[in-house]
Amino acid sequence: MDDKTRASADARFRKALRAADGPALDPQESEARSAAALTAKLKALRLERDAAEAASGQSARRAPVRKAVARKGVGSY
């Protein structure tokens, strides 16, 4: 195989590899897609948990009860 034919074949092969991989993403877009996928996964898990709690009759998570703080009056020392 001569050099010209080989170079042409290599170029077609590299082009096919790039097409198979899809367009290259910049790091920020890649990070944004990853974060969006993680958010969607967590949302699905939260909805699944809430549905299971509703089906079993358990109440939803309650907010923690805050203890009352004793405050000093204006004239007390």
GIWO-V153999 format. One record per residue. N is the residue number from 1. PHI is phi in whole degrees, 0 to 359 (* if undefined). PSI is psi in whole degrees, -180 to 180 (NA if undefined). Layout:
BEGIN
n=N phi=PHI psi=PSI
n=N phi=PHI psi=PSI
END
This chain:
BEGIN
n=1 phi=* psi=132
n=2 phi=278 psi=171
n=3 phi=297 psi=-38
n=4 phi=293 psi=-44
n=5 phi=295 psi=-42
n=6 phi=295 psi=-43
n=7 phi=297 psi=-40
n=8 phi=295 psi=-42
n=9 phi=294 psi=-41
n=10 phi=298 psi=-41
n=11 phi=296 psi=-43
n=12 phi=296 psi=-40
n=13 phi=296 psi=-45
n=14 phi=296 psi=-39
n=15 phi=297 psi=-41
n=16 phi=295 psi=-39
n=17 phi=296 psi=-43
n=18 phi=297 psi=-39
n=19 phi=293 psi=-37
n=20 phi=290 psi=-35
n=21 phi=283 psi=-19
n=22 phi=85 psi=176
n=23 phi=293 psi=146
n=24 phi=288 psi=137
n=25 phi=255 psi=145
n=26 phi=284 psi=160
n=27 phi=301 psi=-36
n=28 phi=293 psi=-42
n=29 phi=292 psi=-39
n=30 phi=298 psi=-43
n=31 phi=295 psi=-40
n=32 phi=295 psi=-41
n=33 phi=295 psi=-39
n=34 phi=296 psi=-43
n=35 phi=295 psi=-40
n=36 phi=294 psi=-39
n=37 phi=294 psi=-41
n=38 phi=294 psi=-42
n=39 phi=298 psi=-43
n=40 phi=297 psi=-40
n=41 phi=295 psi=-45
n=42 phi=295 psi=-37
n=43 phi=296 psi=-44
n=44 phi=298 psi=-41
n=45 phi=294 psi=-40
n=46 phi=295 psi=-43
n=47 phi=295 psi=-38
n=48 phi=296 psi=-44
n=49 phi=297 psi=-44
n=50 phi=296 psi=-38
n=51 phi=293 psi=-39
n=52 phi=293 psi=-40
n=53 phi=294 psi=-40
n=54 phi=293 psi=-38
n=55 phi=290 psi=-33
n=56 phi=273 psi=-5
n=57 phi=87 psi=2
n=58 phi=286 psi=146
n=59 phi=285 psi=158
n=60 phi=293 psi=165
n=61 phi=302 psi=136
n=62 phi=263 psi=151
n=63 phi=288 psi=145
n=64 phi=296 psi=143
n=65 phi=280 psi=130
n=66 phi=269 psi=135
n=67 phi=282 psi=145
n=68 phi=288 psi=140
n=69 phi=257 psi=128
n=70 phi=286 psi=129
n=71 phi=249 psi=144
n=72 phi=279 psi=143
n=73 phi=287 psi=173
n=74 phi=293 psi=-42
n=75 phi=264 psi=3
n=76 phi=270 psi=146
n=77 phi=237 psi=NA
END
